[in-house]
Amino acid sequence: MNLKEVLGKKIEEHRPRTAKLLKEHGDVKVGEVTIEQAIGGGRDVKMLVTDISYLDPAEGIRFRGKTIPEVMEALPKLAGKDYPTVEAFWYFLLTGDVPTNAQVDEVLADFKKRSKVPSYVFDVIKALPKDSHPMVMFSTAILSMQKESKFAKFYEEGFKKMDAWQTTYEDATDIIARLPEIAAFIYRYKYKNGNIISSDASLDMGANFAKMMGIPAPYDDVARMYFILHSDHESGNASAHTTHLVGSTLSDAYYSLSAGINALAGPLHGLANQEVLRWIQDLYKQLGNKVPTKEDLKKALWDTLKSGAVIPGYGHAVLRKPDPRYIAQREYCVKHLPKDELFSVVSMIYEIAPDILIEQGKAKNPWPNVDAQSGVIQWYYGLKEYDFYTVLFGVGRAIGVLANLTWDRGLGYSLERPKSVTTAMLEDVAKKSNNK
């Protein structure tokens, strides 16, 4: 047998050992965690600290102690707009204080000074094959700017641990100010025949992004809402944790965020919204390309579950109620696209699916998460390129993870280095537990 065949045989022989440990000894403790947690990706192990956001199973995400509705109500907005500016939110995430209008204006002015993207970044994007995934372009563009890192220069010139947050803050703010133009450039370059729309530094981030995307108002408010809602979700989600992990090595914000964006690109993380939308559209076609009756939709959902599939966008690893991010986007849709047929299907699923999942009895959380709604809004405004949705997610997620990275450096957090064990060690712990 060749190497790959030998390896395949070894894997097949090993799998039953892991399955047995999970099935028969999952609740046995090894150290301070259970075997199930050790094998299952550290689920629910409390080992990360952040004051920027907290995911409460009953209330959903809280940013700096405030629920999503409280954040949207408290933060300053531009005249005639329904959602706070990203600049106001950045101030709030970093400090925990609701900024005054004057403080928001200061951040707006600072972002404008930092927002010019180096020309070589666009050259790097264009040097990639045009059929590259937009997340590859996005991550590569972020990484290409590493030469601009002020933290890296600070480290080279003589590192002082408790001063490290200052240059991390500079890098983080530089990145956030530039990401909208990078993301919009990727979209226009890849999907709009390279017809690039220039930035307008007189606008706030949401309005400028909408302009560069070529989408009229109220898409500026969609951008503000979307970036805020997707910004942070505790430190344990894959993109946030990856950014934190890489940053704990004292890699700068460019290395760290690029790594976090790569984690976000995974199908079990940031790709979920496009998969949900694709499923909704397939269901819509299956039901005759029209808004179905509730009975027809109920049958279709049961057929989906009986086939062994899941209802995409429903369930969450932590939440035990409807995701407040879903509700916020639903409220936008009720106001701005109440007659859109895809939204009508999404709304009807929301009315029907939880009861079906409760009756089925398998779902711990029968409620929708953020992905159940977000793709429909983008589709409505003409963003019909599924692969780009995760880039939008990435712009928002950067706000939260870079705020966290700045605080990581401010508090002098250590290099992350959890301890591993072998399967044989777990089997020995399980055996000893049985013998007690």
Order of alpha helices (4+ residues) and beta strands (2+ residues): alpha-beta-beta-alpha-beta-beta-beta-alpha-alpha-alpha-alpha-alpha-alpha-alpha-alpha-alpha-alpha-alpha-alpha-alpha-alpha-alpha-alpha-alpha-alpha
